[in-house]
């Protein structure tokens, strides 16, 4: 729990960006590029997935999935999933266990973060098509905490099943 809180607040106090994602900085250094690339990629993946279920969806720009109903989702730098990938890495690096297991399980967790992030934004996008007022609750409460529950589940899997001979301690 301590690692989760420290990693979260370290991120919040060192990563600075605006809602438009025009510039993201870390300790004053411009780190916009990876966030921009991921935001555009996530938007494209969410559009593709949403288009499988709704023929009323379009992309109005590189970051926005929009419905004919008028609602839509804009993928900003904070939606890239990079924060959760960072927190995941910190969780595993700070838990006891062998480096060989950590070396392969951290990337496995990143794949889960990536896939869950796309599904999270897809589900939010689908649910707000006719109920845009649901966005704050879905984004800030339900799916945010589901993401952390998923990370906890992966951490539990590592602690209890992956790291060798230490689960009984």
C-alpha positions as CSV (number, residue, x, y, z in Angstrom):
1,X,0.0,0.0,0.0
2,X,2.9,2.4,0.8
3,X,4.4,1.8,-2.6
4,X,1.1,2.5,-4.3
5,X,0.6,5.8,-2.4
6,X,4.3,6.9,-2.8
7,X,4.4,6.1,-6.5
8,X,1.1,7.8,-7.1
9,X,2.1,11.0,-5.4
10,X,5.6,11.0,-6.9
11,X,3.9,10.9,-10.3
12,X,1.3,13.6,-9.4
13,X,4.0,16.0,-8.2
14,X,6.6,15.4,-10.9
15,X,4.5,15.0,-14.1
16,X,2.9,18.2,-15.2
17,X,0.7,18.5,-18.3
18,X,-2.3,20.4,-19.5
19,X,-5.7,19.0,-20.6
20,X,-4.8,19.4,-24.3
21,X,-1.5,17.5,-23.9
22,X,0.4,20.1,-25.8
23,X,3.2,19.8,-23.2
24,X,4.0,17.3,-20.5
25,X,7.0,17.8,-18.3
26,X,8.8,15.7,-15.8
27,X,11.0,17.8,-13.4
28,X,10.8,20.5,-16.1
29,X,12.0,18.3,-19.0
30,X,9.6,18.0,-22.0
31,X,8.4,14.4,-22.1
32,X,5.4,15.0,-24.3
33,X,6.3,12.7,-27.1
34,X,5.6,9.3,-25.5
35,X,2.3,10.6,-24.0
36,X,1.3,12.0,-27.4
37,X,2.1,8.7,-29.2
38,X,0.2,6.6,-26.6
39,X,-2.8,8.9,-26.5
40,X,-3.2,8.8,-30.3
41,X,-2.7,5.0,-30.3
42,X,-5.2,4.5,-27.5
43,X,-7.7,6.7,-29.3
44,X,-7.3,4.7,-32.5
45,X,-7.6,1.4,-30.7
46,X,-10.7,2.5,-28.8
47,X,-12.2,3.8,-32.0
48,X,-11.5,0.5,-33.8
49,X,-13.0,-1.6,-30.9
50,X,-16.0,0.7,-30.5
51,X,-16.7,0.7,-34.2
52,X,-17.1,-3.1,-34.0
53,X,-20.2,-2.5,-31.8
54,X,-21.5,0.9,-33.0
55,X,-21.8,2.2,-36.5
56,X,-22.5,5.7,-35.1
57,X,-18.9,6.3,-34.1
58,X,-16.2,8.4,-35.8
59,X,-12.9,10.0,-35.0
60,X,-13.0,13.7,-35.3
61,X,-9.2,14.1,-34.7
62,X,-6.3,11.9,-33.6
63,X,-7.5,12.0,-30.0
64,X,-11.3,12.1,-30.1
65,X,-13.9,9.3,-30.5
66,X,-17.2,10.8,-31.2
67,X,-20.8,9.5,-31.6
68,X,-23.5,10.8,-33.9
69,X,-25.5,11.4,-30.7
70,X,-23.1,14.3,-29.9
71,X,-21.2,12.6,-27.0
72,X,-17.6,11.5,-27.2
73,X,-14.3,10.8,-25.5
74,X,-11.1,12.7,-25.9
75,X,-8.0,10.8,-25.0
76,X,-5.6,13.1,-23.2
77,X,-2.0,12.4,-21.9
78,X,-3.4,11.3,-18.6
79,X,-5.4,8.5,-20.3
80,X,-2.3,7.0,-21.9
81,X,-1.9,4.3,-19.2
82,X,1.7,5.2,-18.6
83,X,1.0,6.2,-15.0
84,X,-0.5,2.8,-14.2
85,X,2.5,1.1,-16.0
86,X,4.9,3.1,-13.8
87,X,2.9,2.3,-10.6
88,X,2.9,-1.4,-11.6
89,X,6.7,-1.4,-12.1
90,X,7.2,0.2,-8.7
91,X,4.9,-2.3,-7.0
92,X,6.9,-5.2,-8.4
93,X,10.3,-3.7,-7.9
94,X,9.7,-3.0,-4.2
95,X,8.3,-6.4,-3.3
96,X,10.6,-9.3,-2.3
97,X,11.3,-11.8,-5.0
98,X,13.8,-12.9,-7.5
99,X,14.9,-10.5,-10.3
100,X,14.4,-13.2,-12.9
101,X,10.7,-13.4,-12.0
102,X,10.4,-9.6,-11.9
103,X,12.2,-9.2,-15.2
104,X,9.4,-11.2,-17.1
105,X,6.5,-10.3,-14.9
106,X,6.8,-6.6,-15.1
107,X,6.3,-6.7,-18.9
108,X,3.4,-9.1,-18.4
109,X,1.8,-6.5,-16.1
110,X,2.4,-3.8,-18.7
111,X,0.5,-5.8,-21.3
112,X,-2.4,-6.1,-18.8
113,X,-2.2,-2.4,-18.1
114,X,-2.3,-1.6,-21.8
115,X,-5.2,-4.0,-22.6
116,X,-7.2,-2.9,-19.5
117,X,-6.7,0.7,-20.4
118,X,-8.1,0.2,-23.9
119,X,-11.0,-1.7,-22.6
120,X,-11.6,0.8,-19.8
121,X,-11.8,3.7,-22.2
122,X,-13.9,1.6,-24.7
123,X,-16.4,0.8,-22.0
124,X,-16.6,4.4,-20.8
125,X,-17.1,5.5,-24.4
126,X,-19.9,3.0,-25.1
127,X,-21.7,3.8,-21.8
128,X,-21.7,7.6,-22.4
129,X,-23.0,7.4,-26.0
130,X,-26.5,8.2,-24.7
131,X,-25.6,9.1,-21.1
132,X,-22.8,11.7,-21.3
133,X,-23.6,12.8,-17.8
134,X,-22.3,9.4,-16.5
135,X,-18.7,10.2,-17.6
136,X,-17.4,11.7,-14.3
137,X,-18.7,8.7,-12.2
138,X,-17.5,6.1,-14.7
139,X,-14.1,7.8,-15.3
140,X,-13.2,9.2,-11.9
141,X,-14.7,6.5,-9.7
142,X,-15.7,3.2,-11.2
143,X,-13.1,2.4,-13.8
144,X,-10.3,4.3,-12.0
145,X,-10.6,2.0,-9.1
146,X,-11.2,-1.1,-11.2
147,X,-7.8,-0.4,-12.7
148,X,-6.2,-0.4,-9.3
149,X,-8.0,-3.6,-8.4
150,X,-6.6,-5.2,-11.5
151,X,-3.1,-4.0,-10.5
152,X,-3.6,-5.4,-7.0
153,X,-4.8,-8.7,-8.5
154,X,-1.6,-9.0,-10.6
155,X,0.5,-8.0,-7.5
156,X,-1.2,-10.7,-5.5
157,X,-0.5,-13.2,-8.3
158,X,3.1,-12.3,-8.2
159,X,3.4,-12.5,-4.4
160,X,1.4,-15.7,-4.0
161,X,2.1,-17.7,-7.1
162,X,5.1,-16.4,-9.1
163,X,7.9,-15.6,-6.6
164,X,9.6,-18.8,-5.6
165,X,9.2,-20.2,-2.1
166,X,8.3,-17.0,-0.4
167,X,4.5,-17.1,-0.3
168,X,4.5,-18.9,3.1
169,X,6.4,-16.1,4.9
